[in-house]
Amino acid sequence: MKTDPKKSERFRKSTTAIHAGGLERSIYGEMSVPIFQSSTFAFPSAEDGAARFSGEKPGYIYSRLDNPTVNALEENVATLEGGFGAVATATGMAAVSSVYLSFLGRGDHVVAASCIYGASRVILESELSRYGVEATFVDSSDLVNIEKAMRQETRMVFVETPMNPSIRLTDLAGAAAIAKKYGSDLVVDNTFASPYLQRPIEFGADIVIHSLTKFINGHADVIGGMVVARDQEHYDRVKKVAALFGNTMDPHQAWLILRGSRTLALRVERGQENAMKLARFLESHPKVSWVSYPGLLSHPQHELAKRQMDGFGCMISFGVEKGLEGGLTLMNNVRLIALAVSLGGVESLIEHPASMTHACIAAEKRREAGILDELVRLSVGCEDFEDLRDDLDQALNRIGEYKIKITPLEAEMEAFEEPGC
Ligand SMILES: *Cc1c(COP(=O)(O)O)cnc(C)c1O
């Protein structure tokens, strides 16, 4: 769905999240967008059907192509991101794969951040390579690394900021300038920040990707994805490919996610207020060796965060004493904070990449990629700060209290193929 140029009145972010993507009310005056649970749509006449197919007349045809409830969610997220239009997809990975399939072909080259979501990286490494697409992975927190990897045939620069699990940033304006210089697209997976805190199109990105599963839905109960395009050309391409390959979204799923998006502002405001306080608490905790949170003065990119983000977000990573053993002790002793992958929900989640999402990567390679044994990732939710603080405090204080037998995790986890959730 394209954003509606007729609705020229631009509102602020919270208002946009609540009101963008409404449909015309029916005679019943419903407040919530109805769920159009219909696979197909009847044409008033054969001529009208033909005109819809040729694009001469607007109107719905079939829900893999377009559906009013799905369109409402697309308009909501496209407006939040300041894009030309958006295409909703069944999952975040369907959004990523739609973007790859839309813009890459044989002989093309991609420069991607080494810390992009695990599955996004695995597709480039072991699937698209079969179709003749090459990728180079770099630490995108330093623009010099992106520039060095660019080639004549580079079609796409793919980054995430903040990055997982280091919570380092990528300079969006700088990355866009490099991509432009080489005639390539800048694609930004904006899942970790959400459009409430960061709108990459304002900094020159061509495509923004979301796993709606995370902050935009926000309630750990639906999977979904979105591709937002800067202009008509990029939108038309993604729209066509997503519909052809069948990557599009179901109306019931769209309705649930739109319901989540309406409270995006409230949830992110509360989450990041908690995150700031927790980051300060962790920094002063004797069992914590370091904290990475863009809101802390100690974060090397604190100034960049102030430039390109409207707030510092809800994601923290930190190091605990005693490495892998310390991480495992913390995981096994939290009571309120759930031990789970994923992020961006109202409930706080904790995970330990070295023993969980990134355990399938050999210890040596993990360290090279900056995924230290002691690193713990926290997605801060909307609970009372004091309860989160007390839970972390009691669990951290158990570190070193008893010994844990550590089995060789790499061998055990060989079957687990998709790191980086
Ligand atoms: C979760 C996630 C994805 C994948 O999204 P799904 O909805 O699980 O398919 C992609 N990118 C990032 C940054 C994510 O966190």
The ligand as an SDF file (V2000), in Angstrom:
LIG
                    3D

 15 15  0  0  0  0  0  0  0  0999 V2000
   13.6550  -11.3700   14.3810 C   0  0  0  0  0  0  0  0  0  0  0  0
   14.4270  -10.6100   13.3790 C   0  0  0  0  0  0  0  0  0  0  0  0
   14.3380  -10.9070   12.0100 C   0  0  0  0  0  0  0  0  0  0  0  0
   13.4930  -12.0450   11.4790 C   0  0  0  0  0  0  0  0  0  0  0  0
   12.1540  -11.8200   11.6830 O   0  0  0  0  0  0  0  0  0  0  0  0
   11.0340  -13.0020   11.8330 P   0  0  0  0  0  0  0  0  0  0  0  0
    9.8060  -12.2310   12.1050 O   0  0  0  0  0  0  0  0  0  0  0  0
   11.4910  -13.8880   12.9400 O   0  0  0  0  0  0  0  0  0  0  0  0
   11.0140  -13.7420   10.5370 O   0  0  0  0  0  0  0  0  0  0  0  0
   15.0610  -10.1210   11.1230 C   0  0  0  0  0  0  0  0  0  0  0  0
   15.8580   -9.1150   11.5650 N   0  0  0  0  0  0  0  0  0  0  0  0
   15.9850   -8.8270   12.8710 C   0  0  0  0  0  0  0  0  0  0  0  0
   16.8810   -7.7070   13.2950 C   0  0  0  0  0  0  0  0  0  0  0  0
   15.2790   -9.5630   13.8240 C   0  0  0  0  0  0  0  0  0  0  0  0
   15.4240   -9.2720   15.1270 O   0  0  0  0  0  0  0  0  0  0  0  0
  1  2  1  0
  2  3  1  0
  2 14  2  0
  3  4  1  0
  3 10  2  0
  4  5  1  0
  5  6  1  0
  6  7  2  0
  6  8  1  0
  6  9  1  0
 10 11  1  0
 11 12  2  0
 12 13  1  0
 12 14  1  0
 14 15  1  0
M  END
$$$$
